[in-house]
Amino acid sequence: MVNTDIPATKGIRPNRLVEMLLADRHSLPLSITLHLVPGALVVAAYLFLAEPFVRAINYPVFLAWAIALVIVLAPLQFGLFWLGRKRTGRYTLRGVVHYIDRPIPRGKLTAIIVGLIVWMTVVSLALVPLDNVVFDQFFTWIPFEGAGGSATTYIDGYSQSQLVITMLISLPLTGFTLPLIEEIYFRGFLMPRIAHVGVGAPILNTVLFSVYHFWAPWTVLSKIIFMFPAVWLVWRKRDIRISIGMHPGTALLMATVGTIAIILGATP
């Protein structure tokens, strides 16, 4: 008789990986790795691919970071759909991403999101001086072009036309799509799988998400402060729409305002 079990034996390793990633619980070492490795890959993509390309075409380094994030986060998003296919037979986030059952009524959700957008906008801008102090004290050695606490350091020194093109390209990416992928991955995929640590789950998730931004380590403290309320509410209410509304919503608002300011020549 022909042994028909051989293909299954050959597939044991990928199946084991899928089972480990889709398990209800991630070990802390695994979770820390899954939180931080994408950040390291973003830096690598920037240094070896995006920055050389953007330098060659003489555009602001801000565009290089947008490209680097796309290089890493787009495959990451596809990976979540791939896991969905492994679990259900079709490309879906169901069974992979949690907190998507919409338990909060729409009116209450809208009020929460509006409040959080105001919180994140005001607090993130208010904490820029803290970012500057941390940078000056601990991170002046960072080799990335444009590194620093100012919101405009990544675009300084370029013509208005270059800035307008850069911002129009980056707006749908850094202003919405990339923050959305981050929320789906960090809040919908990773945080529910460390729920066994209780209230430590949103704390750990916020801290690791802030550290994941290896390209701007001087902003870790401020990110923890302005991100935690939304992360805690997602964990508490089990509704990922809260952080999706706040994070991509605030990013889109600030990117749109910045783009308009550049188009109107209102930036220094």
ZAMARGU-4260 file (C-alpha; in steps of 0.2 Angstrom, whole numbers, plus 5000, padded with zeros to 4 digits):
<rodrens>
0) 5000/5000/5000 | 5006/5017/4996 | 5010/5028/5011 | 4999/5044/5009 | 5005/5052/5025
5) 5022/5058/5018 | 5016/5075/5013 | 5008/5078/5030 | 5025/5073/5038 | 5034/5085/5027
10) 5023/5099/5032 | 5025/5097/5051 | 5037/5112/5053 | 5026/5126/5045 | 5011/5118/5054
15) 5020/5120/5070 | 5024/5138/5067 | 5006/5142/5062 | 5000/5133/5078 | 5012/5143/5088
20) 5008/5160/5081 | 4989/5157/5082 | 4989/5149/5099 | 4978/5158/5112 | 4993/5162/5122
25) 5011/5168/5117 | 5025/5166/5129 | 5033/5182/5134 | 5049/5179/5125 | 5039/5175/5109
30) 5028/5190/5111 | 5043/5202/5114 | 5051/5195/5099 | 5035/5198/5088 | 5034/5216/5095
35) 5052/5221/5092 | 5058/5212/5076 | 5047/5222/5064 | 5055/5238/5071 | 5073/5231/5068
40) 5067/5226/5050 | 5061/5244/5047 | 5078/5251/5052 | 5087/5238/5041 | 5075/5242/5026
45) 5079/5260/5029 | 5098/5259/5029 | 5100/5246/5015 | 5085/5250/5003 | 5075/5266/5006
50) 5088/5279/5012 | 5100/5275/4997 | 5086/5277/4985 | 5079/5293/4992 | 5096/5300/4993
55) 5099/5296/4975 | 5083/5305/4969 | 5087/5319/4982 | 5071/5319/4992 | 5068/5321/5010
60) 5073/5307/5022 | 5055/5307/5028 | 5050/5298/5012 | 5063/5285/5015 | 5055/5280/5032
65) 5038/5279/5024 | 5046/5267/5011 | 5054/5257/5024 | 5038/5255/5034 | 5029/5249/5018
70) 5043/5237/5015 | 5040/5229/5032 | 5022/5232/5037 | 5014/5227/5020 | 5021/5209/5021
75) 5017/5209/5039 | 4998/5212/5035 | 4999/5199/5021 | 5006/5187/5034 | 4991/5189/5045
80) 4979/5186/5030 | 4990/5170/5027 | 4987/5164/5044 | 4969/5167/5042 | 4970/5156/5026
85) 4979/5143/5036 | 4965/5143/5049 | 4950/5145/5039 | 4954/5141/5021 | 4952/5159/5015
90) 4961/5175/5017 | 4953/5183/5032 | 4958/5191/5048 | 4944/5181/5057 | 4952/5169/5070
95) 4968/5179/5068 | 4964/5196/5074 | 4954/5198/5090 | 4943/5212/5098 | 4934/5214/5081
100) 4916/5210/5087 | 4911/5228/5089 | 4904/5227/5107 | 4903/5246/5109 | 4888/5256/5102
105) 4893/5267/5088 | 4888/5283/5097 | 4898/5279/5113 | 4913/5273/5102 | 4913/5290/5092
110) 4914/5300/5108 | 4928/5289/5115 | 4938/5291/5098 | 4935/5310/5097 | 4941/5312/5115
115) 4956/5301/5112 | 4961/5310/5096 | 4961/5327/5106 | 4971/5318/5119 | 4984/5311/5107
120) 4986/5327/5097 | 4987/5339/5112 | 4998/5328/5123 | 5010/5322/5109 | 5013/5340/5104
125) 5015/5345/5122 | 5028/5332/5125 | 5039/5337/5110 | 5050/5347/5123 | 5052/5331/5132
130) 5058/5322/5116 | 5070/5336/5113 | 5078/5334/5131 | 5079/5315/5130 | 5087/5316/5113
135) 5100/5329/5118 | 5104/5319/5134 | 5105/5302/5127 | 5103/5300/5108 | 5114/5313/5099
140) 5124/5298/5093 | 5110/5292/5082 | 5116/5292/5064 | 5100/5294/5055 | 5098/5310/5045
145) 5086/5322/5052 | 5086/5313/5069 | 5080/5325/5083 | 5064/5330/5093 | 5057/5343/5081
150) 5043/5337/5070 | 5051/5345/5054 | 5069/5338/5056 | 5065/5325/5043 | 5060/5337/5030
155) 5071/5352/5033 | 5082/5359/5019 | 5072/5355/5004 | 5062/5365/4991 | 5043/5367/4993
160) 5040/5356/4977 | 5050/5342/4985 | 5041/5343/5001 | 5024/5344/4993 | 5027/5328/4983
165) 5034/5319/4998 | 5019/5323/5009 | 5007/5319/4995 | 5015/5302/4993 | 5017/5299/5011
170) 5000/5305/5017 | 4989/5290/5013 | 5004/5279/5020 | 5010/5287/5036 | 4994/5296/5038
175) 4982/5281/5038 | 4987/5264/5030 | 5003/5261/5040 | 4996/5266/5057 | 4981/5255/5053
180) 4992/5240/5050 | 5001/5243/5066 | 4985/5243/5076 | 4979/5227/5068 | 4995/5219/5072
185) 5000/5226/5089 | 4983/5228/5096 | 4972/5215/5087 | 4985/5201/5085 | 4998/5202/5098
190) 4990/5210/5114 | 4975/5197/5115 | 4988/5183/5116 | 4996/5190/5131 | 4980/5193/5140
195) 4985/5180/5153 | 4996/5193/5161 | 4980/5203/5166 | 4982/5222/5167 | 5000/5219/5162
200) 4995/5215/5144 | 4991/5233/5139 | 5006/5240/5149 | 5018/5228/5141 | 5010/5230/5124
205) 5011/5249/5125 | 5029/5249/5131 | 5035/5236/5117 | 5025/5246/5104 | 5034/5262/5109
210) 5051/5253/5109 | 5047/5245/5092 | 5050/5263/5085 | 5069/5260/5085 | 5071/5274/5072
215) 5066/5287/5086 | 5070/5280/5103 | 5070/5297/5111 | 5051/5297/5109 | 5048/5281/5119
220) 5042/5290/5135 | 5031/5301/5126 | 5023/5287/5115 | 5020/5277/5131 | 5011/5292/5139
225) 4999/5297/5124 | 4996/5279/5118 | 4992/5270/5134 | 4974/5276/5137 | 4968/5270/5120
230) 4978/5253/5122 | 4970/5251/5139 | 4953/5254/5133 | 4955/5242/5119 | 4960/5229/5131
235) 4946/5234/5144 | 4932/5235/5131 | 4939/5222/5119 | 4936/5233/5104 | 4950/5237/5092
240) 4940/5251/5084 | 4945/5262/5098 | 4964/5262/5094 | 4961/5262/5076 | 4950/5277/5078
245) 4963/5286/5088 | 4980/5281/5080 | 4976/5282/5061 | 4964/5296/5065 | 4976/5307/5074
250) 4990/5303/5061 | 4978/5307/5047 | 4973/5323/5055 | 4991/5329/5058 | 4998/5323/5041
255) 4984/5332/5032 | 4986/5348/5042 | 5005/5347/5039 | 5003/5344/5020 | 4991/5359/5019
260) 5003/5370/5028 | 5017/5365/5016 | 5006/5368/5001 | 5001/5385/5007 | 5020/5389/5012
265) 5015/5391/5030 | 5030/5381/5036 | 5047/5389/5040
</rodrens>
